[in-house]
Amino acid sequence: MKVLVAVKRVIDYNIKIRVKPDHTGVDLSNVKMALNPFCEIAVEEAVQLKERGVADETVAVSVGTDASQEQLRTALALGIDRAVLVKTDTETGPLGVARLLQAVVEKEQPDLIILGKQAIDGDSNQVGQMLAALLERPQGTFASKLEIEGDHALVTREIDGGLRTERLALPAIITTDLRLNEPRFASLPNVMKAKRKPLDVLQAEELGVDTASSLEVVAVEPPPEREAGILVDSVAELVEKLKQEAKVI
């Protein structure tokens, strides 16, 4: 079985976001970048499948500039076998990314495709579903547990009121939720080994895919500043303020 994992370069989740003065986007200058946390979960799941002997090969793919090679090397250090960068210097929306991934999937022919359910920058939660539609393959979204039984995948996902397990015929697309696993840290020896693992670069133009985005950013605004809290001397005073000032009870 070949497992393909899509990963994305995003601002490190520990960094406080700065909005550009003209409100056209987020300021990325001198900002630490990292592997999207949900993509880390996808990578970990692929590596675990390889360790259990379920997968024979794992491949990480990313769409972006040359800088995305850093995150692909991180995936390699975490245990992925090889990586593919679809290089593009233009801003690509979710549908454009899905189309580029479709071209890579048709080239690689993986049995299982794992993606993070969303990226923490755009929060679109669309690429996995769009990719499944383009490929006309079954999908299991927000997976909190994944098991492979022969040529089927059992995907457990959280729903209102409990859990639901779906049986998908392979090849299929899975998007990961937080509870699927706990990503590991890359050890120094594995970081050094990752430098020697293969990383292929494909030009987006060579794939013959229209990546023009139909989305337009109207404005980006920082969240409003929160007012400072106050201290109260008793429960009775707290209740009174909730009634009279906050008007929540």
C-alpha positions in Angstrom: 0.0 0.0 0.0 1.2 3.5 -0.9 0.1 6.3 1.4 0.2 10.0 0.2 0.1 12.8 2.8 -0.6 16.4 1.9 1.1 19.0 4.1 1.1 22.8 4.3 3.5 25.5 5.4 1.8 27.9 7.9 2.7 30.4 10.6 3.8 28.7 13.8 0.7 28.4 16.0 2.7 29.9 18.9 3.3 33.2 17.0 1.0 36.2 17.5 -0.4 37.1 14.1 0.2 40.6 12.8 -2.2 42.1 10.2 -0.7 44.2 7.4 -1.3 48.0 7.7 -3.4 48.0 4.6 -5.5 45.1 5.9 -4.8 43.0 2.7 -3.5 40.0 4.6 -1.2 38.7 7.4 2.3 40.0 7.7 4.7 37.1 7.0 8.0 39.0 7.2 10.4 37.6 9.8 7.8 35.2 11.1 8.5 31.6 12.1 6.8 29.1 9.8 6.0 25.5 10.7 4.1 22.4 9.6 0.4 22.8 9.9 -0.7 21.0 13.2 -3.4 19.0 11.5 -0.9 18.0 8.8 1.4 16.7 11.5 -1.3 14.4 12.6 -1.7 13.1 9.0 2.0 12.5 8.8 2.0 10.6 12.1 -0.8 8.4 10.9 1.0 7.6 7.7 4.2 6.8 9.6 2.3 4.5 12.0 0.7 2.7 9.1 4.3 2.1 7.8 5.5 0.9 11.2 2.6 -1.5 11.5 3.5 -3.0 8.2 0.2 -1.8 6.6 1.9 0.7 4.3 4.9 -0.1 2.0 5.7 3.5 1.1 4.7 6.9 2.4 4.9 10.1 0.3 4.5 13.7 1.5 3.4 16.4 -1.0 3.1 20.1 -0.6 2.0 23.0 -2.8 3.9 26.2 -2.4 7.2 28.0 -2.9 10.7 26.6 -2.5 10.3 27.6 1.2 7.9 24.7 1.6 10.8 22.3 1.3 11.5 23.0 4.9 8.2 21.5 6.0 8.6 18.6 3.6 12.0 17.9 5.2 10.3 18.0 8.6 7.8 15.3 7.3 10.8 13.2 6.1 12.4 13.6 9.5 9.2 12.3 11.2 9.4 9.1 9.1 8.0 9.8 5.6 9.9 8.0 2.9 10.0 10.7 0.2 8.5 14.0 -0.7 7.2 16.0 -3.7 6.9 19.8 -3.9 4.5 21.2 -6.4 6.2 24.6 -6.8 4.1 27.7 -7.5 4.8 31.3 -6.6 1.1 32.4 -7.0 -1.5 32.5 -4.3 -3.6 29.3 -4.8 -7.1 28.8 -3.3 -8.5 25.5 -2.0 -9.8 24.4 -5.4 -6.5 25.1 -7.1 -4.6 23.1 -4.4 -7.1 20.2 -4.8 -6.6 20.2 -8.6 -2.8 20.2 -8.2 -3.0 17.3 -5.7 -5.3 15.5 -8.1 -2.6 15.7 -10.7 0.0 14.3 -8.2 -2.4 11.5 -7.2 -3.0 10.5 -10.8 0.8 10.3 -11.2 1.6 8.5 -7.9 -1.5 6.3 -7.7 -1.6 6.0 -3.9 -4.0 3.6 -2.2 -4.7 6.0 0.7 -4.6 9.8 0.8 -4.4 11.5 4.2 -4.8 15.3 4.8 -5.3 17.5 7.8 -8.9 18.5 8.1 -7.9 22.2 7.8 -5.0 24.5 7.8 -4.8 27.0 10.7 -4.2 30.0 8.4 -7.2 29.9 6.1 -9.4 27.5 8.1 -11.2 26.6 4.9 -11.7 22.9 5.6 -12.3 22.3 1.9 -9.2 20.7 0.1 -9.9 17.1 1.3 -13.5 17.2 0.2 -12.8 18.9 -3.1 -10.0 16.3 -3.8 -12.4 13.4 -3.1 -15.0 15.0 -5.5 -12.4 15.5 -8.2 -11.1 12.0 -7.9 -14.5 10.5 -7.4 -13.3 8.5 -4.4 -14.9 7.8 -1.0 -13.9 10.1 1.8 -13.8 9.9 5.6 -13.6 13.4 7.2 -12.6 14.4 10.7 -11.2 10.9 11.5 -10.5 10.2 15.1 -9.6 6.6 14.5 -8.4 4.7 11.4 -8.1 1.0 10.7 -7.2 -0.8 7.5 -8.9 -4.1 6.8 -7.8 -5.6 3.5 -9.0 -3.3 0.7 -11.2 -1.2 3.0 -10.6 1.5 5.6 -12.6 1.8 8.8 -12.9 5.5 9.8 -14.4 6.5 13.1 -15.5 10.1 13.3 -17.2 12.2 16.0 -20.8 13.3 15.3 -23.4 15.0 17.4 -24.2 12.6 20.2 -21.4 10.0 19.7 -19.2 8.3 17.3 -19.8 6.8 13.8 -17.7 4.3 12.0 -17.7 4.2 8.2 -16.3 1.5 5.9 -14.6 3.0 2.8 -13.4 1.0 -0.2 -9.8 1.9 -1.0 -8.4 4.0 -2.6 -9.9 6.7 -0.4 -9.3 10.1 1.1 -9.1 10.7 4.9 -9.0 14.0 6.7 -7.6 14.0 10.3 -9.1 15.3 13.5 -7.2 16.2 16.7 -7.9 12.9 18.5 -6.5 10.6 15.8 -3.0 10.5 17.3 -0.3 12.4 19.0 2.5 13.5 16.6 6.0 12.6 17.6 9.1 14.8 17.7 11.8 14.5 15.1 15.0 13.2 16.6 18.4 14.7 15.6 19.5 11.5 13.8 16.3 11.4 11.8 16.7 15.1 10.9 20.1 14.3 9.5 18.7 11.3 7.6 15.9 13.5 6.2 18.5 15.6 4.3 19.4 12.5 2.2 15.9 11.4 1.5 14.5 12.1 -2.0 12.6 15.3 -2.6 11.3 15.9 -6.1 10.2 19.3 -7.3 7.4 19.7 -9.9 6.4 22.9 -11.5 2.7 23.7 -11.2 2.6 24.8 -14.8 3.9 21.4 -16.0 0.9 19.7 -14.5 -1.5 21.6 -16.8 -3.7 22.7 -14.0 -5.6 26.0 -13.8 -4.7 27.3 -10.3 -6.4 30.7 -10.7 -8.2 31.4 -7.5 -11.9 32.5 -7.6 -11.6 33.9 -4.0 -10.8 37.5 -3.2 -9.7 38.7 0.2 -11.8 41.8 0.9 -10.1 42.7 4.2 -8.3 41.2 7.1 -8.9 42.6 10.6 -7.3 41.7 13.9 -9.7 40.6 16.7 -11.0 43.4 18.9 -9.0 44.1 22.1 -10.5 42.5 25.2 -11.4 44.6 28.1 -9.6 44.0 31.4 -11.5 41.9 33.9 -12.4 43.0 37.4 -12.2 41.5 40.9 -15.3 41.1 43.0 -15.5 40.6 46.8 -18.3 38.1 46.9 -20.5 35.8 45.0 -23.5 38.1 45.5 -21.6 41.0 43.9 -20.6 38.7 41.0 -24.3 37.7 40.5 -25.4 41.3 40.7 -22.9 42.4 38.0 -23.8 39.5 35.7 -27.5 40.7 36.0 -27.1 44.4 35.8 -24.0 45.0 33.7 -23.3 41.9 31.6 -27.0 41.1 31.4 -26.3 37.4 30.9 -28.6 36.1 33.7 
